[in-house]
Amino acid sequence: MRRLKKTWSVCTVAAALAGAAAASAVAPPAAAASPVVWAVNSGGEAFVSMDGIAYGADGNFSGGGARQLSGEIRASHNPVLYQSERRGERFAYARALPDGRYNLTLRFAESTAHNAGERTFSVAVEGRERIAALDVRAASGAINTAYDVTIPDVQVADGELNIDFRGINGAAAVSALVVTQPRQRSEGWQRYWSDEFDYSGAPDPAKWNYEIQPPGWVNDELQRYTDRRENLRVEGGVLIVEGRRDHYMGSEYSSGRIHSQGKGDLLYGRVEVRAKLPAGRGTWPAIWMMPADHLGYGDGWPDSGEIDIMEHVGYDAGQVHATIHNNAYYWVNGRQRKGSVMLDDVTEAFHVYAMEWDRGRMDFYIDDIHYFTYINDRRGWKSWPFDRPFYVILNLAIGGNWGGARGVDADIWPRRMEVDYVRMYRRRPPAVAGASGGD
């Protein structure tokens, strides 16, 4: 969320592991976070990624052709995975799969279109168009940059998964695909901090701090952050973070931003926030985390890290993003690690946005949908400053360099993000053999 201006994505498994280790030359693959049914390295050989997913070699496609990319791929722990692809004006993938509900993650990297709009294509899954006009260059922000998107709730009812890729402007292409089952949350968590918002009035001052800032403070955003009830209040069992076009203190827009610094900090564990997001062009809600010690590493942001659990921009309705920023990988150098998921009803229904974090990785979820993993690559603090406490931030920005990239609709306000609860957990201590009694 905090994008400051500087003035300041068939071999044996053993062979694939060796290839992955050679590609990363840093750390062995971790265990996969969700039950992976299977994965395919489109256009390439078998491969095991740093997050523990074993990809099979290219197969089960009809149409199109395999293609190798020569450029360096940015913004991924696994650049080798994006250096091959299946490409064609129209091609399909089909493979036997037991009937049931699945999630599908597609991985892309634009290698030829230097400008947004030069190449677009559609993706249909089980006969239903799930991506109408994908522009990988626009979505990834640059050429040769990894872009991943998860399509949830794929219903297979005929014993076979079918995916169709069709070019709209130029050819379609895909670097890899992963099929997973919905993930059951572990019971190994112990809640240690929460706000259930089961009261009325101002946010609990024992848990939250207000951020009061003028327009333009960060990201060229338009809102003035205030501590007024018009912008931040608890009512009806939810926290309301409301953006308004009310010309408060001479600013066209006002909104709210609160954080838990010093009152709810977390080092390793699980954060989950149940929320409903605002709709409309110009809205930019976020659920994210910053380090309790902003100068813990380097010279401040992004050196000490940033964890974006949820971001949603109103002009791109239904696509939710999770992103990691640090000295090595952040938006200014185009190498930030990120994932996204498409969910049609995020502005109409509550969903649980969650992140699980330990010494080796972070995994990001919406409900039971796992859609992004960030791995500790063991290169030191520049890529892993995440060994110190972080705190939670909730805000609704208006406009800005991302939220306002296609302007702000002046006629939609007020708009609100509603938060049912915020919870932080730590791992339960392992049971001691022979122990008895107690709660």
LINKA-V323321 format. One record per residue. N is the residue number from 1. RES is the residue in one letter. SS is DSSP state (~ for helix, > for strand, _ for the rest). BURIAL is I if it has 16 or more other C-alpha atoms within 10 Angstrom, else O. D_FIRST is the distance of its C-alpha to the first C-alpha in Angstrom with 2 decimals. Layout:
N/RES/SS/BURIAL/D_FIRST
N/RES/SS/BURIAL/D_FIRST
This chain:
1/M/_/I/0.00
2/R/_/I/3.79
3/R/_/I/5.96
4/L/_/O/9.19
5/K/_/O/12.56
6/K/_/O/15.35
7/T/_/O/18.95
8/W/_/O/16.59
9/S/_/I/18.49
10/V/_/O/40.78
11/C/_/O/40.56
12/T/_/O/40.96
13/V/~/O/38.01
14/A/~/O/39.33
15/A/~/O/39.34
16/A/~/I/35.83
17/L/~/I/34.66
18/A/~/I/36.37
19/G/~/I/34.66
20/A/~/I/31.20
21/A/~/I/32.08
22/A/~/O/33.37
23/A/~/I/30.26
24/S/~/I/27.92
25/A/_/O/30.58
26/V/_/O/28.43
27/A/_/I/28.26
28/P/_/I/30.09
29/P/_/I/28.48
30/A/_/I/27.16
31/A/_/O/28.26
32/A/_/O/26.69
33/A/_/I/24.52
34/S/_/I/26.07
35/P/_/O/29.69
36/V/>/I/29.88
37/V/>/O/32.83
38/W/>/O/32.82
39/A/>/I/30.84
40/V/>/I/32.04
41/N/>/I/31.36
42/S/_/I/32.20
43/G/_/I/34.66
44/G/_/I/34.70
45/E/_/I/36.30
46/A/_/I/35.51
47/F/>/I/32.56
48/V/>/I/30.88
49/S/_/I/27.18
50/M/_/I/25.56
51/D/_/I/24.31
52/G/_/I/27.97
53/I/_/I/28.44
54/A/>/I/31.83
55/Y/>/I/31.89
56/G/>/I/35.29
57/A/_/I/36.64
58/D/_/I/36.48
59/G/_/I/38.68
60/N/_/O/39.31
61/F/>/I/38.22
62/S/>/O/40.59
63/G/_/O/40.30
64/G/_/I/38.14
65/G/>/O/38.44
66/A/>/I/36.88
67/R/>/I/35.27
68/Q/>/O/34.08
69/L/_/I/31.30
70/S/_/O/31.98
71/G/_/O/28.75
72/E/_/O/26.32
73/I/_/I/23.50
74/R/>/I/20.05
75/A/_/I/16.96
76/S/_/I/19.22
77/H/_/I/21.16
78/N/_/I/24.08
79/P/~/I/24.65
80/V/~/I/28.30
81/L/~/I/27.44
82/Y/~/I/26.11
83/Q/_/I/29.11
84/S/>/I/31.33
85/E/>/I/31.10
86/R/>/I/33.30
87/R/>/I/33.62
88/G/>/I/35.87
89/E/_/I/36.37
90/R/>/I/36.70
91/F/>/I/36.76
92/A/>/I/36.48
93/Y/>/O/35.91
94/A/>/O/38.10
95/R/>/O/38.71
96/A/>/O/40.48
97/L/_/I/38.29
98/P/_/O/39.56
99/D/_/O/38.84
100/G/>/O/35.81
101/R/>/O/32.08
102/Y/>/I/29.69
103/N/>/I/26.21
104/L/>/I/26.03
105/T/>/I/23.42
106/L/>/I/23.96
107/R/>/I/22.97
108/F/>/I/23.20
109/A/>/I/23.12
110/E/_/I/24.31
111/S/_/I/27.08
112/T/_/O/29.08
113/A/_/I/27.20
114/H/_/O/25.85
115/N/_/O/24.53
116/A/_/I/22.66
117/G/_/O/25.35
118/E/_/O/27.99
119/R/_/I/28.03
120/T/>/I/27.18
121/F/>/I/28.61
122/S/>/I/28.71
123/V/>/I/28.70
124/A/>/I/30.98
125/V/>/I/31.38
126/E/_/I/34.60
127/G/_/O/35.63
128/R/>/O/32.53
129/E/>/O/30.19
130/R/>/I/26.70
131/I/>/O/25.00
132/A/>/O/26.76
133/A/>/I/25.73
134/L/>/I/23.42
135/D/_/I/22.51
136/V/~/I/21.24
137/R/~/I/20.96
138/A/~/I/18.64
139/A/~/I/16.56
140/S/~/I/16.27
141/G/_/I/15.81
142/A/_/I/18.94
143/I/_/I/22.37
144/N/_/I/23.14
145/T/>/I/19.62
146/A/>/I/19.36
147/Y/>/I/18.03
148/D/>/I/18.61
149/V/>/I/18.89
150/T/>/I/20.60
151/I/>/I/23.14
152/P/>/I/24.10
153/D/>/O/27.40
154/V/>/I/29.76
155/Q/>/O/33.21
156/V/>/I/36.08
157/A/_/O/39.48
158/D/_/O/41.88
159/G/_/O/41.46
160/E/>/O/39.53
161/L/>/I/35.96
162/N/>/I/35.91
163/I/>/I/33.13
164/D/>/I/33.87
165/F/>/I/32.13
166/R/>/I/33.33
167/G/>/I/32.67
168/I/>/I/32.13
169/N/>/O/31.79
170/G/_/O/32.96
171/A/_/I/33.00
172/A/>/I/30.79
173/A/>/I/29.61
174/V/>/I/28.06
175/S/_/I/27.60
176/A/>/I/27.70
177/L/>/I/27.67
178/V/>/I/27.41
179/V/>/I/29.02
180/T/>/I/28.17
181/Q/>/I/29.48
182/P/_/I/27.49
183/R/_/I/26.61
184/Q/_/O/28.37
185/R/_/O/26.47
186/S/_/O/28.19
187/E/_/O/30.15
188/G/_/O/29.74
189/W/>/O/27.15
190/Q/>/O/28.01
191/R/>/O/25.92
192/Y/>/O/25.58
193/W/>/I/23.10
194/S/>/I/22.30
195/D/>/I/22.18
196/E/_/O/24.05
197/F/_/I/23.96
198/D/_/O/27.72
199/Y/_/O/28.49
200/S/_/O/28.19
201/G/>/O/26.96
202/A/_/I/24.19
203/P/_/I/21.73
204/D/_/O/23.70
205/P/_/O/23.63
206/A/_/O/24.64
207/K/_/I/21.35
208/W/_/I/18.74
209/N/>/I/17.90
210/Y/>/I/16.93
211/E/_/I/14.52
212/I/_/O/16.64
213/Q/>/I/15.41
214/P/_/I/16.69
215/P/_/I/15.38
216/G/_/O/13.90
217/W/_/O/12.63
218/V/_/I/9.35
219/N/_/I/8.56
220/D/_/I/12.04
221/E/>/I/11.19
222/L/_/I/14.55
223/Q/>/I/14.59
224/R/>/I/16.25
225/Y/>/I/15.01
226/T/_/I/18.29
227/D/_/I/20.11
228/R/_/O/22.44
229/R/_/O/23.60
230/E/_/I/22.92
231/N/_/I/19.16
232/L/>/I/19.16
233/R/>/I/22.11
234/V/>/I/23.57
235/E/>/I/26.26
236/G/_/O/27.88
237/G/_/O/26.35
238/V/>/I/22.68
239/L/>/I/19.96
240/I/>/I/19.22
241/V/>/I/16.09
242/E/>/I/17.53
243/G/>/I/16.62
244/R/>/I/19.85
245/R/_/I/21.55
246/D/_/O/23.95
247/H/_/O/24.15
248/Y/~/O/23.74
249/M/~/O/24.72
250/G/~/O/24.92
251/S/_/O/21.38
252/E/_/O/21.45
253/Y/>/I/18.55
254/S/>/I/17.68
255/S/>/I/15.34
256/G/_/I/14.47
257/R/>/I/12.12
258/I/>/I/13.75
259/H/>/I/13.43
260/S/_/I/16.14
261/Q/_/I/16.44
262/G/_/I/20.14
263/K/_/O/21.01
264/G/_/I/19.40
265/D/>/I/18.30
266/L/>/I/18.66
267/L/_/I/19.88
268/Y/_/I/20.49
269/G/>/I/20.99
270/R/>/I/19.47
271/V/>/I/16.84
272/E/>/I/17.38
273/V/>/I/16.32
274/R/>/I/18.54
275/A/>/I/17.09
276/K/>/I/17.90
277/L/_/I/15.41
278/P/_/I/16.27
279/A/_/I/17.81
280/G/_/I/18.21
281/R/_/I/17.17
282/G/_/I/14.57
283/T/>/I/12.87
284/W/>/I/9.15
285/P/>/I/9.07
286/A/>/I/6.81
287/I/>/I/8.56
288/W/>/I/7.22
289/M/>/I/9.12
290/M/>/I/9.83
291/P/>/I/13.37
292/A/_/I/16.13
293/D/_/O/17.51
294/H/_/I/15.04
295/L/_/O/17.99
296/G/_/O/19.17
297/Y/_/I/19.02
298/G/_/O/19.36
299/D/_/O/18.22
300/G/_/O/14.92
301/W/_/I/11.45
302/P/_/I/11.11
303/D/_/I/14.60
304/S/_/I/14.28
305/G/_/I/11.47
306/E/>/I/8.15
307/I/>/I/8.53
308/D/>/I/6.44
309/I/>/I/9.53
310/M/>/I/9.01
311/E/>/I/7.34
312/H/>/I/10.16
313/V/>/I/11.07
314/G/~/I/14.52
315/Y/~/I/16.37
316/D/~/O/15.95
317/A/_/I/17.24
318/G/_/I/17.61
319/Q/>/I/15.34
320/V/>/I/12.71
321/H/>/I/10.39
322/A/>/I/9.79
323/T/>/I/8.60
324/I/>/I/9.68
325/H/>/I/9.31
326/N/_/I/12.39
327/N/_/I/15.17
328/A/_/I/16.80
329/Y/_/I/14.11
330/Y/_/I/10.98
331/W/~/I/10.14
332/V/~/O/12.64
333/N/~/O/15.43
334/G/_/O/14.68
335/R/_/I/15.20
336/Q/_/I/11.99
337/R/>/I/13.26
338/K/>/I/12.23
339/G/>/I/14.13
340/S/>/I/14.48
341/V/>/I/17.05
342/M/>/I/18.96
343/L/_/I/20.10
344/D/_/O/21.89
345/D/_/O/21.87
346/V/_/I/18.37
347/T/_/I/18.92
348/E/_/O/22.47
349/A/_/O/22.53
350/F/_/I/20.94
351/H/>/I/19.54
352/V/>/I/18.72
353/Y/>/I/15.32
354/A/>/I/16.08
355/M/>/I/15.55
356/E/>/I/18.64
357/W/>/I/18.71
358/D/_/I/21.75
359/R/_/O/22.94
360/G/_/I/22.95
361/R/>/I/20.10
362/M/>/I/17.27
363/D/>/I/17.83
364/F/>/I/15.70
365/Y/>/I/17.51
366/I/>/I/17.91
367/D/_/I/21.27
368/D/_/I/23.57
369/I/>/I/21.74
370/H/>/I/20.49
371/Y/>/I/18.33
372/F/>/I/16.58
373/T/>/I/17.80
374/Y/>/I/16.72
375/I/>/I/19.89
376/N/_/I/20.88
377/D/_/I/22.81
378/R/_/O/24.75
379/R/_/O/24.06
380/G/_/O/23.12
381/W/_/I/20.24
382/K/_/I/18.70
383/S/_/I/17.72
384/W/_/I/18.01
385/P/_/I/17.05
386/F/_/I/16.66
387/D/_/I/20.09
388/R/_/I/19.24
389/P/_/I/18.06
390/F/>/I/14.51
391/Y/>/I/13.81
392/V/>/I/12.09
393/I/>/I/9.84
394/L/>/I/10.45
395/N/>/I/9.60
396/L/>/I/10.47
397/A/>/I/9.39
398/I/>/I/12.20
399/G/>/I/12.49
400/G/_/I/10.55
401/N/_/O/10.59
402/W/_/I/9.37
403/G/_/I/10.21
404/G/_/I/13.32
405/A/_/O/14.37
406/R/_/I/17.43
407/G/_/I/17.95
408/V/_/I/17.84
409/D/_/O/20.73
410/A/_/O/22.33
411/D/_/O/24.62
412/I/_/O/22.52
413/W/_/O/21.62
414/P/_/I/21.31
415/R/>/I/18.74
416/R/>/I/17.56
417/M/>/I/15.59
418/E/>/I/18.27
419/V/>/I/17.91
420/D/>/I/21.16
421/Y/>/I/20.42
422/V/>/I/18.23
423/R/>/I/20.15
424/M/>/I/20.05
425/Y/>/I/22.82
426/R/>/I/24.59
427/R/>/I/27.08
428/R/_/O/30.58
429/P/_/O/33.08
430/P/_/O/35.44
431/A/_/O/38.73
432/V/_/O/41.60
433/A/_/O/44.65
434/G/_/O/47.53
435/A/_/O/45.52
436/S/_/O/46.57
437/G/_/O/46.21
438/G/_/O/43.34
439/D/_/O/40.52
